[in-house]
Amino acid sequence: MRDSLLPHSPASRPRRPVTKRQMREKRTAHVLIIFGLVLAAVEIYVIWGSI
């Protein structure tokens, strides 16, 4: 009875549990992004250092 008085919320699908593989892939992607940014910073440092 009480539930019928509440405004209807938009229908949302329940979230599926994230598998360990997906978590590992996401962590690997973050590590690769950070590595790429560090590598780019080192390259810029080397280029500016040689001028």
PyMOL Python script that loads the backbone (N, CA, C, O; Angstrom):
from pymol import cmd

cmd.read_pdbstr("""\
ATOM      1  N   MET A   1       0.819  -1.185   0.000  1.00  0.00           N
ATOM      2  CA  MET A   1       0.000   0.000   0.000  1.00  0.00           C
ATOM      3  C   MET A   1       0.864   1.250   0.000  1.00  0.00           C
ATOM      4  O   MET A   1       0.631   2.178  -0.775  1.00  0.00           O
ATOM      5  N   ARG A   2       1.850   1.268   0.862  1.00  0.00           N
ATOM      6  CA  ARG A   2       2.716   2.444   0.960  1.00  0.00           C
ATOM      7  C   ARG A   2       3.486   2.666  -0.329  1.00  0.00           C
ATOM      8  O   ARG A   2       3.693   3.808  -0.739  1.00  0.00           O
ATOM      9  N   ASP A   3       3.914   1.582  -0.975  1.00  0.00           N
ATOM     10  CA  ASP A   3       4.674   1.709  -2.223  1.00  0.00           C
ATOM     11  C   ASP A   3       3.851   2.354  -3.324  1.00  0.00           C
ATOM     12  O   ASP A   3       4.404   3.028  -4.193  1.00  0.00           O
ATOM     13  N   SER A   4       2.558   2.160  -3.302  1.00  0.00           N
ATOM     14  CA  SER A   4       1.720   2.731  -4.359  1.00  0.00           C
ATOM     15  C   SER A   4       1.612   4.246  -4.226  1.00  0.00           C
ATOM     16  O   SER A   4       1.260   4.926  -5.190  1.00  0.00           O
ATOM     17  N   LEU A   5       1.912   4.785  -3.037  1.00  0.00           N
ATOM     18  CA  LEU A   5       1.842   6.228  -2.838  1.00  0.00           C
ATOM     19  C   LEU A   5       3.098   6.949  -3.308  1.00  0.00           C
ATOM     20  O   LEU A   5       3.067   8.155  -3.551  1.00  0.00           O
ATOM     21  N   LEU A   6       4.194   6.226  -3.435  1.00  0.00           N
ATOM     22  CA  LEU A   6       5.450   6.844  -3.858  1.00  0.00           C
ATOM     23  C   LEU A   6       5.427   7.128  -5.347  1.00  0.00           C
ATOM     24  O   LEU A   6       4.839   6.368  -6.117  1.00  0.00           O
ATOM     25  N   PRO A   7       6.062   8.219  -5.762  1.00  0.00           N
ATOM     26  CA  PRO A   7       6.139   8.483  -7.209  1.00  0.00           C
ATOM     27  C   PRO A   7       6.960   7.392  -7.893  1.00  0.00           C
ATOM     28  O   PRO A   7       7.902   6.846  -7.317  1.00  0.00           O
ATOM     29  N   HIS A   8       6.589   7.096  -9.105  1.00  0.00           N
ATOM     30  CA  HIS A   8       7.281   6.031  -9.837  1.00  0.00           C
ATOM     31  C   HIS A   8       8.657   6.512 -10.268  1.00  0.00           C
ATOM     32  O   HIS A   8       8.789   7.551 -10.915  1.00  0.00           O
ATOM     33  N   SER A   9       9.653   5.765  -9.914  1.00  0.00           N
ATOM     34  CA  SER A   9      11.010   6.105 -10.337  1.00  0.00           C
ATOM     35  C   SER A   9      11.250   5.509 -11.714  1.00  0.00           C
ATOM     36  O   SER A   9      10.610   4.524 -12.082  1.00  0.00           O
ATOM     37  N   PRO A  10      12.169   6.097 -12.484  1.00  0.00           N
ATOM     38  CA  PRO A  10      12.452   5.527 -13.807  1.00  0.00           C
ATOM     39  C   PRO A  10      12.937   4.094 -13.673  1.00  0.00           C
ATOM     40  O   PRO A  10      13.682   3.750 -12.756  1.00  0.00           O
ATOM     41  N   ALA A  11      12.504   3.286 -14.593  1.00  0.00           N
ATOM     42  CA  ALA A  11      12.884   1.870 -14.547  1.00  0.00           C
ATOM     43  C   ALA A  11      14.383   1.739 -14.778  1.00  0.00           C
ATOM     44  O   ALA A  11      14.904   2.194 -15.796  1.00  0.00           O
ATOM     45  N   SER A  12      15.057   1.131 -13.850  1.00  0.00           N
ATOM     46  CA  SER A  12      16.501   0.937 -13.996  1.00  0.00           C
ATOM     47  C   SER A  12      16.794  -0.545 -13.863  1.00  0.00           C
ATOM     48  O   SER A  12      16.242  -1.235 -13.006  1.00  0.00           O
ATOM     49  N   ARG A  13      17.662  -1.008 -14.718  1.00  0.00           N
ATOM     50  CA  ARG A  13      18.035  -2.415 -14.657  1.00  0.00           C
ATOM     51  C   ARG A  13      18.990  -2.621 -13.501  1.00  0.00           C
ATOM     52  O   ARG A  13      19.845  -1.773 -13.245  1.00  0.00           O
ATOM     53  N   PRO A  14      18.859  -3.717 -12.813  1.00  0.00           N
ATOM     54  CA  PRO A  14      19.833  -3.984 -11.750  1.00  0.00           C
ATOM     55  C   PRO A  14      21.216  -4.210 -12.356  1.00  0.00           C
ATOM     56  O   PRO A  14      21.358  -4.821 -13.415  1.00  0.00           O
ATOM     57  N   ARG A  15      22.215  -3.707 -11.665  1.00  0.00           N
ATOM     58  CA  ARG A  15      23.585  -3.843 -12.175  1.00  0.00           C
ATOM     59  C   ARG A  15      24.049  -5.284 -12.063  1.00  0.00           C
ATOM     60  O   ARG A  15      23.804  -5.966 -11.068  1.00  0.00           O
ATOM     61  N   ARG A  16      24.722  -5.723 -13.106  1.00  0.00           N
ATOM     62  CA  ARG A  16      25.313  -7.054 -13.047  1.00  0.00           C
ATOM     63  C   ARG A  16      26.610  -6.979 -12.268  1.00  0.00           C
ATOM     64  O   ARG A  16      27.320  -5.977 -12.360  1.00  0.00           O
ATOM     65  N   PRO A  17      26.936  -7.999 -11.513  1.00  0.00           N
ATOM     66  CA  PRO A  17      28.221  -7.963 -10.794  1.00  0.00           C
ATOM     67  C   PRO A  17      29.383  -7.956 -11.783  1.00  0.00           C
ATOM     68  O   PRO A  17      29.361  -8.662 -12.791  1.00  0.00           O
ATOM     69  N   VAL A  18      30.378  -7.164 -11.485  1.00  0.00           N
ATOM     70  CA  VAL A  18      31.547  -7.035 -12.355  1.00  0.00           C
ATOM     71  C   VAL A  18      32.447  -8.250 -12.139  1.00  0.00           C
ATOM     72  O   VAL A  18      32.763  -8.610 -11.005  1.00  0.00           O
ATOM     73  N   THR A  19      32.846  -8.865 -13.227  1.00  0.00           N
ATOM     74  CA  THR A  19      33.699 -10.046 -13.113  1.00  0.00           C
ATOM     75  C   THR A  19      35.133  -9.628 -12.816  1.00  0.00           C
ATOM     76  O   THR A  19      35.515  -8.477 -13.027  1.00  0.00           O
ATOM     77  N   LYS A  20      35.915 -10.572 -12.327  1.00  0.00           N
ATOM     78  CA  LYS A  20      37.319 -10.287 -12.019  1.00  0.00           C
ATOM     79  C   LYS A  20      38.078  -9.923 -13.287  1.00  0.00           C
ATOM     80  O   LYS A  20      38.990  -9.097 -13.256  1.00  0.00           O
ATOM     81  N   ARG A  21      37.701 -10.539 -14.398  1.00  0.00           N
ATOM     82  CA  ARG A  21      38.387 -10.238 -15.659  1.00  0.00           C
ATOM     83  C   ARG A  21      38.156  -8.783 -16.060  1.00  0.00           C
ATOM     84  O   ARG A  21      39.083  -8.099 -16.493  1.00  0.00           O
ATOM     85  N   GLN A  22      36.911  -8.312 -15.915  1.00  0.00           N
ATOM     86  CA  GLN A  22      36.623  -6.920 -16.266  1.00  0.00           C
ATOM     87  C   GLN A  22      37.385  -5.956 -15.361  1.00  0.00           C
ATOM     88  O   GLN A  22      37.884  -4.928 -15.819  1.00  0.00           O
ATOM     89  N   MET A  23      37.471  -6.292 -14.079  1.00  0.00           N
ATOM     90  CA  MET A  23      38.222  -5.446 -13.163  1.00  0.00           C
ATOM     91  C   MET A  23      39.693  -5.413 -13.540  1.00  0.00           C
ATOM     92  O   MET A  23      40.324  -4.357 -13.496  1.00  0.00           O
ATOM     93  N   ARG A  24      40.244  -6.569 -13.911  1.00  0.00           N
ATOM     94  CA  ARG A  24      41.653  -6.643 -14.291  1.00  0.00           C
ATOM     95  C   ARG A  24      41.899  -5.845 -15.566  1.00  0.00           C
ATOM     96  O   ARG A  24      42.906  -5.145 -15.676  1.00  0.00           O
ATOM     97  N   GLU A  25      40.969  -5.948 -16.545  1.00  0.00           N
ATOM     98  CA  GLU A  25      41.131  -5.196 -17.786  1.00  0.00           C
ATOM     99  C   GLU A  25      41.051  -3.693 -17.533  1.00  0.00           C
ATOM    100  O   GLU A  25      41.797  -2.922 -18.136  1.00  0.00           O
ATOM    101  N   LYS A  26      40.151  -3.275 -16.646  1.00  0.00           N
ATOM    102  CA  LYS A  26      40.032  -1.852 -16.343  1.00  0.00           C
ATOM    103  C   LYS A  26      41.289  -1.350 -15.652  1.00  0.00           C
ATOM    104  O   LYS A  26      41.770  -0.256 -15.951  1.00  0.00           O
ATOM    105  N   ARG A  27      41.827  -2.150 -14.723  1.00  0.00           N
ATOM    106  CA  ARG A  27      43.049  -1.754 -14.023  1.00  0.00           C
ATOM    107  C   ARG A  27      44.210  -1.681 -15.007  1.00  0.00           C
ATOM    108  O   ARG A  27      45.024  -0.761 -14.938  1.00  0.00           O
ATOM    109  N   THR A  28      44.292  -2.641 -15.922  1.00  0.00           N
ATOM    110  CA  THR A  28      45.355  -2.638 -16.933  1.00  0.00           C
ATOM    111  C   THR A  28      45.235  -1.402 -17.827  1.00  0.00           C
ATOM    112  O   THR A  28      46.242  -0.785 -18.173  1.00  0.00           O
ATOM    113  N   ALA A  29      44.021  -1.046 -18.196  1.00  0.00           N
ATOM    114  CA  ALA A  29      43.822   0.138 -19.033  1.00  0.00           C
ATOM    115  C   ALA A  29      44.283   1.395 -18.310  1.00  0.00           C
ATOM    116  O   ALA A  29      44.927   2.257 -18.909  1.00  0.00           O
ATOM    117  N   HIS A  30      43.959   1.503 -17.026  1.00  0.00           N
ATOM    118  CA  HIS A  30      44.402   2.675 -16.260  1.00  0.00           C
ATOM    119  C   HIS A  30      45.918   2.733 -16.163  1.00  0.00           C
ATOM    120  O   HIS A  30      46.508   3.806 -16.292  1.00  0.00           O
ATOM    121  N   VAL A  31      46.551   1.591 -15.936  1.00  0.00           N
ATOM    122  CA  VAL A  31      48.016   1.555 -15.843  1.00  0.00           C
ATOM    123  C   VAL A  31      48.637   1.970 -17.174  1.00  0.00           C
ATOM    124  O   VAL A  31      49.620   2.711 -17.189  1.00  0.00           O
ATOM    125  N   LEU A  32      48.079   1.503 -18.289  1.00  0.00           N
ATOM    126  CA  LEU A  32      48.620   1.871 -19.594  1.00  0.00           C
ATOM    127  C   LEU A  32      48.446   3.360 -19.875  1.00  0.00           C
ATOM    128  O   LEU A  32      49.332   3.982 -20.461  1.00  0.00           O
ATOM    129  N   ILE A  33      47.333   3.932 -19.471  1.00  0.00           N
ATOM    130  CA  ILE A  33      47.124   5.370 -19.663  1.00  0.00           C
ATOM    131  C   ILE A  33      48.142   6.167 -18.857  1.00  0.00           C
ATOM    132  O   ILE A  33      48.747   7.109 -19.369  1.00  0.00           O
ATOM    133  N   ILE A  34      48.329   5.789 -17.599  1.00  0.00           N
ATOM    134  CA  ILE A  34      49.305   6.491 -16.758  1.00  0.00           C
ATOM    135  C   ILE A  34      50.707   6.337 -17.320  1.00  0.00           C
ATOM    136  O   ILE A  34      51.473   7.301 -17.343  1.00  0.00           O
ATOM    137  N   PHE A  35      51.059   5.124 -17.780  1.00  0.00           N
ATOM    138  CA  PHE A  35      52.379   4.899 -18.371  1.00  0.00           C
ATOM    139  C   PHE A  35      52.571   5.781 -19.603  1.00  0.00           C
ATOM    140  O   PHE A  35      53.643   6.352 -19.801  1.00  0.00           O
ATOM    141  N   GLY A  36      51.536   5.889 -20.423  1.00  0.00           N
ATOM    142  CA  GLY A  36      51.623   6.729 -21.619  1.00  0.00           C
ATOM    143  C   GLY A  36      51.828   8.195 -21.278  1.00  0.00           C
ATOM    144  O   GLY A  36      52.604   8.893 -21.931  1.00  0.00           O
ATOM    145  N   LEU A  37      51.123   8.659 -20.247  1.00  0.00           N
ATOM    146  CA  LEU A  37      51.294  10.058 -19.838  1.00  0.00           C
ATOM    147  C   LEU A  37      52.693  10.315 -19.288  1.00  0.00           C
ATOM    148  O   LEU A  37      53.298  11.346 -19.583  1.00  0.00           O
ATOM    149  N   VAL A  38      53.202   9.388 -18.495  1.00  0.00           N
ATOM    150  CA  VAL A  38      54.559   9.544 -17.955  1.00  0.00           C
ATOM    151  C   VAL A  38      55.576   9.515 -19.092  1.00  0.00           C
ATOM    152  O   VAL A  38      56.513  10.314 -19.107  1.00  0.00           O
ATOM    153  N   LEU A  39      55.399   8.612 -20.030  1.00  0.00           N
ATOM    154  CA  LEU A  39      56.314   8.521 -21.171  1.00  0.00           C
ATOM    155  C   LEU A  39      56.291   9.806 -21.992  1.00  0.00           C
ATOM    156  O   LEU A  39      57.339  10.289 -22.421  1.00  0.00           O
ATOM    157  N   ALA A  40      55.102  10.359 -22.211  1.00  0.00           N
ATOM    158  CA  ALA A  40      54.996  11.618 -22.959  1.00  0.00           C
ATOM    159  C   ALA A  40      55.697  12.751 -22.211  1.00  0.00           C
ATOM    160  O   ALA A  40      56.369  13.580 -22.823  1.00  0.00           O
ATOM    161  N   ALA A  41      55.539  12.784 -20.889  1.00  0.00           N
ATOM    162  CA  ALA A  41      56.198  13.826 -20.103  1.00  0.00           C
ATOM    163  C   ALA A  41      57.716  13.703 -20.187  1.00  0.00           C
ATOM    164  O   ALA A  41      58.414  14.712 -20.290  1.00  0.00           O
ATOM    165  N   VAL A  42      58.226  12.485 -20.145  1.00  0.00           N
ATOM    166  CA  VAL A  42      59.678  12.273 -20.247  1.00  0.00           C
ATOM    167  C   VAL A  42      60.168  12.701 -21.624  1.00  0.00           C
ATOM    168  O   VAL A  42      61.225  13.321 -21.743  1.00  0.00           O
ATOM    169  N   GLU A  43      59.404  12.374 -22.668  1.00  0.00           N
ATOM    170  CA  GLU A  43      59.814  12.779 -24.023  1.00  0.00           C
ATOM    171  C   GLU A  43      59.853  14.296 -24.147  1.00  0.00           C
ATOM    172  O   GLU A  43      60.783  14.847 -24.736  1.00  0.00           O
ATOM    173  N   ILE A  44      58.852  14.974 -23.596  1.00  0.00           N
ATOM    174  CA  ILE A  44      58.847  16.448 -23.644  1.00  0.00           C
ATOM    175  C   ILE A  44      60.035  17.005 -22.869  1.00  0.00           C
ATOM    176  O   ILE A  44      60.670  17.964 -23.308  1.00  0.00           O
ATOM    177  N   TYR A  45      60.334  16.410 -21.723  1.00  0.00           N
ATOM    178  CA  TYR A  45      61.475  16.846 -20.923  1.00  0.00           C
ATOM    179  C   TYR A  45      62.774  16.679 -21.697  1.00  0.00           C
ATOM    180  O   TYR A  45      63.630  17.564 -21.667  1.00  0.00           O
ATOM    181  N   VAL A  46      62.930  15.562 -22.384  1.00  0.00           N
ATOM    182  CA  VAL A  46      64.167  15.302 -23.153  1.00  0.00           C
ATOM    183  C   VAL A  46      64.255  16.285 -24.318  1.00  0.00           C
ATOM    184  O   VAL A  46      65.328  16.817 -24.601  1.00  0.00           O
ATOM    185  N   ILE A  47      63.133  16.527 -24.994  1.00  0.00           N
ATOM    186  CA  ILE A  47      63.157  17.444 -26.131  1.00  0.00           C
ATOM    187  C   ILE A  47      63.504  18.854 -25.672  1.00  0.00           C
ATOM    188  O   ILE A  47      64.350  19.509 -26.281  1.00  0.00           O
ATOM    189  N   TRP A  48      62.863  19.329 -24.608  1.00  0.00           N
ATOM    190  CA  TRP A  48      63.152  20.667 -24.113  1.00  0.00           C
ATOM    191  C   TRP A  48      64.553  20.753 -23.534  1.00  0.00           C
ATOM    192  O   TRP A  48      65.175  21.815 -23.567  1.00  0.00           O
ATOM    193  N   GLY A  49      65.054  19.646 -23.004  1.00  0.00           N
ATOM    194  CA  GLY A  49      66.408  19.658 -22.445  1.00  0.00           C
ATOM    195  C   GLY A  49      67.481  19.731 -23.506  1.00  0.00           C
ATOM    196  O   GLY A  49      68.592  20.186 -23.233  1.00  0.00           O
ATOM    197  N   SER A  50      67.169  19.287 -24.717  1.00  0.00           N
ATOM    198  CA  SER A  50      68.179  19.296 -25.777  1.00  0.00           C
ATOM    199  C   SER A  50      68.224  20.620 -26.524  1.00  0.00           C
ATOM    200  O   SER A  50      69.104  20.821 -27.361  1.00  0.00           O
ATOM    201  N   ILE A  51      67.304  21.518 -26.243  1.00  0.00           N
ATOM    202  CA  ILE A  51      67.275  22.828 -26.956  1.00  0.00           C
ATOM    203  C   ILE A  51      68.244  23.780 -26.315  1.00  0.00           C
ATOM    204  O   ILE A  51      68.371  24.922 -26.758  1.00  0.00           O
TER     205      ILE A  51
END
""", "prot")
cmd.dss("prot")
cmd.show_as("cartoon", "prot")
cmd.util.cbc("prot")
cmd.orient("prot")
